[in-house]
Amino acid sequence: MNPTYTGVATSSGRDARAVSSDGRLDVQLAMPKEMGGTGDGVNPEQLFAAGWAACFSTTMGLIAQSQGLDAKDVAVTAEVSLVPTGPGFTLAAVLRAELPDHLAGDTGKKLLEATHRSCPYSLATQGNIPVEIVIE
């Protein structure tokens, strides 16, 4: 494998700091209140959602451009949920895409499908967790 870029971060748990190797990311993590924590920090699901939303919208823009479409006014919201599975949890996700009028209908739907087949985060989760894509 010959990666173009590798992000590196270290943490010792959900109630600890997460720090990237270059020091640009340095956040206090906290267990969400819904899980009995203080909620006084970000959590891994929020970080994953932010990364996925950014990656998905960037991938959509690249695909749109290759098809001669304008996707500059697109916004993607990723919702990453922890779902109980007996003694542990699994993830589930909803990707909500706000599309401008010129990408309504089949054009937008096909663009989202192509994006989901190409986005590295979508590919990493494909077949592993349920993912719903919603056009808003």
C-alpha positions in Angstrom: 0.0 0.0 0.0 1.3 3.4 -0.9 -0.9 6.0 0.8 -1.1 9.6 -0.2 -1.7 10.8 3.3 -2.1 9.2 6.7 -3.7 10.9 9.7 -2.4 9.8 13.0 -4.1 10.5 16.4 -3.7 9.1 19.9 -6.2 8.8 22.8 -6.5 6.6 25.9 -10.3 6.5 26.0 -13.6 8.2 25.8 -12.9 10.5 28.8 -9.4 11.5 27.7 -7.7 13.8 25.2 -7.3 12.9 21.5 -4.2 14.5 19.9 -3.0 14.3 16.3 0.6 13.6 15.6 1.0 17.2 14.2 -0.7 18.7 17.2 -3.4 20.4 15.1 -6.1 18.3 16.6 -6.2 18.4 20.4 -9.6 17.8 21.9 -11.0 16.7 25.2 -13.2 13.7 24.7 -16.1 13.0 27.0 -18.8 10.3 27.3 -22.1 11.7 26.1 -24.7 12.5 28.8 -27.0 10.0 27.1 -24.5 7.3 28.1 -24.0 8.5 31.6 -21.1 10.9 31.0 -20.6 14.6 31.5 -20.9 15.5 27.9 -18.2 18.1 28.6 -16.2 17.3 25.4 -16.6 15.9 22.0 -17.0 12.2 21.4 -15.8 9.8 18.8 -19.1 9.7 17.0 -19.1 13.5 16.5 -15.6 13.3 15.1 -16.5 10.5 12.8 -19.6 12.3 11.6 -17.6 15.5 10.9 -15.0 13.6 8.9 -17.6 11.6 7.0 -19.7 14.8 6.2 -16.6 16.6 4.9 -15.3 13.6 2.9 -18.8 12.9 1.4 -19.4 16.5 0.4 -15.9 16.8 -1.1 -16.3 13.5 -3.0 -19.7 14.7 -4.3 -18.2 17.9 -5.5 -15.5 16.0 -7.5 -18.0 13.7 -9.0 -20.3 16.5 -9.9 -17.5 18.4 -11.5 -16.5 15.4 -13.6 -20.2 15.2 -14.8 -20.3 18.9 -15.6 -22.6 19.6 -12.6 -22.3 22.4 -10.1 -22.4 21.1 -6.5 -20.9 24.1 -4.7 -24.1 24.8 -2.7 -24.4 21.2 -1.4 -24.3 20.6 2.3 -24.0 17.2 3.9 -24.9 16.4 7.5 -23.7 13.0 8.9 -25.5 11.5 11.9 -23.5 8.7 13.5 -25.4 6.7 16.2 -24.3 4.1 18.7 -26.9 1.3 18.7 -26.9 -1.2 21.6 -26.2 -4.8 20.6 -26.4 -6.8 23.8 -23.2 -6.2 25.8 -21.8 -3.7 23.3 -22.7 -1.3 20.5 -22.6 -1.0 16.8 -22.8 2.1 14.6 -25.5 3.3 12.3 -25.5 6.4 10.1 -27.8 8.8 8.2 -26.3 11.1 5.6 -28.5 14.1 4.9 -27.8 16.0 1.7 -29.2 19.5 1.1 -29.2 19.9 -2.7 -29.9 23.0 -4.7 -32.9 23.0 -7.0 -30.8 22.2 -10.1 -29.8 18.9 -8.5 -33.3 17.9 -7.6 -34.8 14.6 -8.7 -33.0 11.8 -10.5 -29.9 13.9 -11.1 -29.3 14.5 -7.4 -30.2 10.9 -6.5 -27.7 9.5 -9.0 -25.1 11.9 -7.8 -25.6 10.8 -4.2 -25.5 7.1 -5.2 -22.2 7.6 -7.1 -20.8 9.6 -4.2 -21.7 6.8 -1.7 -20.0 4.3 -4.0 -16.8 6.4 -4.1 -16.4 8.2 -0.7 -13.7 6.6 1.3 -15.8 6.7 4.5 -18.7 5.2 2.8 -16.5 2.5 1.3 -15.0 1.8 4.8 -18.4 1.2 6.3 -20.1 -0.5 3.3 -21.7 -3.7 4.5 -20.6 -3.1 8.1 -23.3 -0.7 9.3 -26.7 0.5 8.1 -26.5 3.7 6.2 -29.5 5.8 5.1 -29.1 8.5 2.6 -31.7 11.3 2.7 -32.2 14.2 0.3 -33.5 17.3 2.0 
